[in-house]
Amino acid sequence: MLLKSEDKARLKKIGVSNLLDLALIAPSRYENLYISNTPKVGFNNVLDATILSTNYNPKFMKLTLFAHNFDMELNGIIFHARKFHYDTFKSQNRVHVIGKLDMNYEKLQIVQPQVVEEINTIVPKYKTKLQNKTMLRLIKEQVTKEALLDLGIEAKMVETLYQMHHPTVEFVNAFEKEGVFSDECIYTLKYLEIYNHIQKLSEKKIDTPSKKKLNGDLNAFLEGLPFTLTRDQFKVIEEIKHDFLGEKSAKRVIMGDVGSGKTMVILASVMLAYPSKSILMAPTTILASQIYEEALKFLPKSFKIALITNKSDKKESLLEYDFLVGTHALLYRELPDADLVMIDEQHRFGTKQRASISKLVATGDKTPHFLQFSATPIPRTLSMIQSSIIDISQIKELPFPKDIDTLNIGGAEFADLVEHIKEEIKGDRQTIVVYPLVEESEVIDYQSIDEARGWWEKTFEKVYVTYGKDKEKENVIEAFKESGNILIATTLIEVGISLPNLSTIVIVAPERLGLASLHQLRGRVSRTGLKGYCYLFSKQRPSEKLMKFSQTLDGFEIAELDLRYRQGGDLLKGDIQSGKSFKWFDPKEDEEILKRVKELY
């Protein structure tokens, strides 16, 4: 786009950074300035009129006009008349005006007529922060057929888009009759919006040369495992292996459903990197400790492995270790020259934190291979969109089928829930109860942890309590894991914590959480094949959303449901969050359009 500097500033004000951004601002309506010989009552009409007389009133200005195109006399009325009106609507002046025609005492009347400078044309009206005449000029100068064709857009779509901005009378008549654009127009807008979005994402994708190709031996690791990896785990490991042998540093997100065995993929990646060093950063000490314990158990005994947290000895040198597992405490230590950096539960870290760990071990313009792991699957369409900026792998297959019953309950079923928990305790199985609040609230009609804990502690033995700001939360969870019956907590236990004896989770006020969070919470139970139970305790009737959630354990299916009930967020500006980011393209409905666009990349 060849723009004047003042036009660049104007377009920036309305969020336009390229030609398609501008072209995709469709008119909200059209002003038809063609002169007709037949009056249309109830609609805007253009008149070729001579002013016969003008009468003034403090509240309005009354006109008598002769409409040459209708060959008849009619009245006009202007409320809140200004000097401009007095100068324009003088007796014997001939003007072109537009206004709505209605009947007043059996005589046609034009209401609030406005002067038309150019007749027998159609003026698109745009809803933006810019004046319409500015938008019209910019569209005329920039949105040409040649410019659109130069973008590689199909000729048929160029014609459709061009006609929306430069419409014929037939086009406008059809638009006014239906009240919406035609199916062909809507398809074009959807297609070009997602085409434009993916093109922007592709431009953001920055490939960097890798520090080293990695080709470590997996055989000893695989043969030493007391179980066989799933087909999905093998498939993802092969994708990572392919990345590691390329000239560019890997940038891959591995999404796995709850309990799909992402840790084994992490350890396989460490083996593929060896003898180069690897670093993994996890969001909590508990998660880091679990991965560290798994590494000690399954990696060769010759590996030097360290766990780095805020409590670690800050004077100890880390340079000799083969594999470092830690929290964000890693960001404040001198790290060895690593060729593989991994982030677990990547959405729990900010963008700057994720970038910092990689920069710490970069060498000039060469960067380590970078893998991110997430237990929160995203919907297919959003995954396809995001794959324009980063490679994505999915682990859907579980090492063993989960057997979890999900039940929607209310106060009437609470006594049965208590009996169930007592039976589970007799079998040495544990329960977590998740509350929406720590302290009492006048706004939310549910008990908080502070209000509820007394009853649980009085009714049961070995009850542990923790929440997000509890400085001892990690010690509390560890103590509960070893000897507890019931843990009262907030959603802090949502991600990654492995509790082998946990059979039951009770989620209070489930309607306050998104389906992805509910699925993560439910994923804490049945981690080792144990029969599991998830109780959704609500004071409301179960919604359609919660009923559908209760019927599936598939995290990828739940991601699709979550998209249906909440809009997908904006991938270009940051993390995926709820909130609509497209005007025309609908991730829930338009996957086929997306597939067609993706074929071009």
Secondary structure as UniProt FT lines:
FT   HELIX           5..13
FT   TURN            14..15
FT   HELIX           19..23
FT   STRAND          29..32
FT   TURN            41..42
FT   STRAND          44..56
FT   STRAND          60..67
FT   TURN            68..71
FT   STRAND          72..79
FT   HELIX           83..88
FT   TURN            91..92
FT   STRAND          94..104
FT   TURN            105..106
FT   STRAND          107..115
FT   STRAND          122..125
FT   HELIX           132..142
FT   HELIX           145..150
FT   TURN            151..152
FT   HELIX           155..165
FT   HELIX           169..178
FT   HELIX           183..204
FT   STRAND          209..210
FT   HELIX           219..224
FT   HELIX           231..244
FT   STRAND          251..256
FT   TURN            258..259
FT   HELIX           262..273
FT   TURN            274..275
FT   STRAND          277..281
FT   HELIX           285..298
FT   TURN            301..302
FT   STRAND          305..308
FT   TURN            310..311
FT   TURN            314..315
FT   TURN            319..320
FT   STRAND          323..326
FT   HELIX           328..332
FT   STRAND          338..344
FT   HELIX           346..348
FT   HELIX           351..359
FT   TURN            360..361
FT   TURN            364..365
FT   STRAND          366..367
FT   STRAND          369..374
FT   HELIX           380..386
FT   TURN            387..389
FT   STRAND          391..395
FT   STRAND          404..409
FT   HELIX           411..413
FT   HELIX           414..426
FT   TURN            427..428
FT   STRAND          430..434
FT   HELIX           449..459
FT   STRAND          463..465
FT   TURN            468..469
FT   TURN            471..472
FT   HELIX           473..483
FT   STRAND          486..489
FT   HELIX           491..493
FT   TURN            500..501
FT   STRAND          502..508
FT   HELIX           510..512
FT   HELIX           515..522
FT   TURN            523..524
FT   TURN            527..528
FT   STRAND          532..537
FT   HELIX           544..550
FT   HELIX           555..565
FT   TURN            571..573
FT   TURN            587..589
FT   HELIX           591..598
FT   TURN            599..600
//
